[in-house]
Amino acid sequence: MSQDKQEAVPKKSRIPEFKSYEEEAAFWDTHDFTEFEDETHPVDVHFVKPYSESVQVLFDPDTNRKLEQFARGAGLAKSALIRNWVMERLQEQGGMPPKTAL
């Protein structure tokens, strides 16, 4: 093959393959994404606000604390945890089609 028709060999990424989220988090704690700008490309991002209704629910302090602990353990905001629980219960009762969790 002539030199002017050489195939482009894809450049290997300097960002390693991660075995876990913890390993990835440790990497990004010590690196800045701007170190890898030459490996990035622009993308179109569209944000959709899927929920337009809100409901205020009051809990006693002990229940509120327990909800916060559950949410933290699940890596969710308290409101997302409560919403997921309500959606799961509605699905169990046949009142809602299956949806993806937040």
DOVEX-662691 format. One record per residue (C-alpha): residue number from 1; x, y, z. Coordinates in Angstrom, 1 decimal. Layout:
N
r seq->NUM | X->X | Y->Y | Z->Z $
...
//
This chain:
102
r seq->1 | X->0.0 | Y->0.0 | Z->0.0 $
r seq->2 | X->1.4 | Y->3.4 | Z->-0.8 $
r seq->3 | X->2.1 | Y->5.9 | Z->1.9 $
r seq->4 | X->-0.6 | Y->8.3 | Z->0.8 $
r seq->5 | X->-3.2 | Y->5.7 | Z->1.1 $
r seq->6 | X->-2.3 | Y->4.3 | Z->4.5 $
r seq->7 | X->-5.2 | Y->3.6 | Z->6.8 $
r seq->8 | X->-5.6 | Y->5.7 | Z->9.8 $
r seq->9 | X->-4.9 | Y->3.7 | Z->13.0 $
r seq->10 | X->-7.3 | Y->4.7 | Z->15.8 $
r seq->11 | X->-5.4 | Y->6.4 | Z->18.6 $
r seq->12 | X->-5.6 | Y->4.5 | Z->21.9 $
r seq->13 | X->-7.3 | Y->6.4 | Z->24.6 $
r seq->14 | X->-5.3 | Y->7.6 | Z->27.6 $
r seq->15 | X->-8.4 | Y->7.1 | Z->29.7 $
r seq->16 | X->-8.1 | Y->3.6 | Z->31.2 $
r seq->17 | X->-10.9 | Y->1.0 | Z->31.2 $
r seq->18 | X->-12.3 | Y->0.9 | Z->34.8 $
r seq->19 | X->-13.3 | Y->-2.2 | Z->36.7 $
r seq->20 | X->-15.6 | Y->-0.4 | Z->39.1 $
r seq->21 | X->-17.2 | Y->3.0 | Z->39.7 $
r seq->22 | X->-14.8 | Y->3.4 | Z->42.7 $
r seq->23 | X->-11.8 | Y->2.9 | Z->40.4 $
r seq->24 | X->-13.2 | Y->5.4 | Z->38.0 $
r seq->25 | X->-13.9 | Y->7.9 | Z->40.8 $
r seq->26 | X->-10.4 | Y->7.6 | Z->42.1 $
r seq->27 | X->-9.0 | Y->8.3 | Z->38.6 $
r seq->28 | X->-11.1 | Y->11.4 | Z->38.1 $
r seq->29 | X->-10.3 | Y->12.6 | Z->41.6 $
r seq->30 | X->-6.7 | Y->12.9 | Z->40.4 $
r seq->31 | X->-7.3 | Y->14.0 | Z->36.8 $
r seq->32 | X->-9.0 | Y->16.8 | Z->35.0 $
r seq->33 | X->-11.1 | Y->16.2 | Z->31.9 $
r seq->34 | X->-9.2 | Y->19.0 | Z->30.1 $
r seq->35 | X->-6.2 | Y->16.7 | Z->30.1 $
r seq->36 | X->-8.2 | Y->14.6 | Z->27.5 $
r seq->37 | X->-9.8 | Y->17.3 | Z->25.4 $
r seq->38 | X->-8.1 | Y->15.9 | Z->22.3 $
r seq->39 | X->-10.1 | Y->12.7 | Z->22.9 $
r seq->40 | X->-13.5 | Y->14.4 | Z->23.1 $
r seq->41 | X->-16.1 | Y->15.6 | Z->20.6 $
r seq->42 | X->-19.1 | Y->17.8 | Z->20.9 $
r seq->43 | X->-22.5 | Y->16.2 | Z->21.4 $
r seq->44 | X->-26.1 | Y->17.5 | Z->21.3 $
r seq->45 | X->-27.8 | Y->17.3 | Z->24.7 $
r seq->46 | X->-31.5 | Y->17.7 | Z->25.2 $
r seq->47 | X->-33.0 | Y->18.0 | Z->28.6 $
r seq->48 | X->-36.6 | Y->17.1 | Z->29.1 $
r seq->49 | X->-38.5 | Y->17.8 | Z->32.3 $
r seq->50 | X->-40.8 | Y->14.8 | Z->32.4 $
r seq->51 | X->-42.6 | Y->15.7 | Z->35.6 $
r seq->52 | X->-44.8 | Y->18.7 | Z->36.0 $
r seq->53 | X->-46.8 | Y->18.0 | Z->39.1 $
r seq->54 | X->-45.6 | Y->18.0 | Z->42.6 $
r seq->55 | X->-47.1 | Y->16.9 | Z->45.9 $
r seq->56 | X->-46.1 | Y->17.9 | Z->49.3 $
r seq->57 | X->-46.0 | Y->15.1 | Z->51.9 $
r seq->58 | X->-45.2 | Y->15.8 | Z->55.5 $
r seq->59 | X->-43.4 | Y->13.2 | Z->57.7 $
r seq->60 | X->-42.6 | Y->13.2 | Z->61.4 $
r seq->61 | X->-38.8 | Y->13.9 | Z->62.1 $
r seq->62 | X->-38.0 | Y->10.2 | Z->62.8 $
r seq->63 | X->-39.6 | Y->9.0 | Z->59.5 $
r seq->64 | X->-37.9 | Y->11.8 | Z->57.6 $
r seq->65 | X->-34.5 | Y->10.8 | Z->59.0 $
r seq->66 | X->-35.1 | Y->7.2 | Z->58.0 $
r seq->67 | X->-36.1 | Y->8.3 | Z->54.5 $
r seq->68 | X->-32.9 | Y->10.3 | Z->54.2 $
r seq->69 | X->-30.8 | Y->7.4 | Z->55.3 $
r seq->70 | X->-32.5 | Y->5.0 | Z->52.8 $
r seq->71 | X->-32.1 | Y->7.6 | Z->50.0 $
r seq->72 | X->-28.4 | Y->8.2 | Z->50.9 $
r seq->73 | X->-27.8 | Y->4.4 | Z->50.9 $
r seq->74 | X->-29.4 | Y->4.1 | Z->47.5 $
r seq->75 | X->-27.5 | Y->7.1 | Z->46.1 $
r seq->76 | X->-30.7 | Y->9.0 | Z->45.5 $
r seq->77 | X->-32.3 | Y->12.2 | Z->46.5 $
r seq->78 | X->-35.0 | Y->11.6 | Z->49.1 $
r seq->79 | X->-37.7 | Y->12.8 | Z->46.6 $
r seq->80 | X->-36.5 | Y->10.3 | Z->44.0 $
r seq->81 | X->-36.6 | Y->7.5 | Z->46.5 $
r seq->82 | X->-40.1 | Y->8.3 | Z->47.5 $
r seq->83 | X->-41.2 | Y->8.7 | Z->43.9 $
r seq->84 | X->-39.7 | Y->5.3 | Z->43.0 $
r seq->85 | X->-41.5 | Y->3.6 | Z->45.9 $
r seq->86 | X->-44.8 | Y->5.2 | Z->44.9 $
r seq->87 | X->-44.3 | Y->4.2 | Z->41.3 $
r seq->88 | X->-43.4 | Y->0.6 | Z->42.3 $
r seq->89 | X->-46.5 | Y->0.3 | Z->44.5 $
r seq->90 | X->-48.8 | Y->1.7 | Z->41.7 $
r seq->91 | X->-47.3 | Y->-0.9 | Z->39.3 $
r seq->92 | X->-47.9 | Y->-3.7 | Z->41.8 $
r seq->93 | X->-51.5 | Y->-2.6 | Z->42.0 $
r seq->94 | X->-51.8 | Y->-2.5 | Z->38.3 $
r seq->95 | X->-52.4 | Y->1.3 | Z->38.3 $
r seq->96 | X->-49.3 | Y->2.3 | Z->36.2 $
r seq->97 | X->-47.4 | Y->1.0 | Z->33.2 $
r seq->98 | X->-43.8 | Y->0.1 | Z->34.0 $
r seq->99 | X->-41.4 | Y->3.0 | Z->33.8 $
r seq->100 | X->-37.7 | Y->3.4 | Z->34.4 $
r seq->101 | X->-36.6 | Y->4.6 | Z->37.8 $
r seq->102 | X->-34.8 | Y->7.9 | Z->38.3 $
//
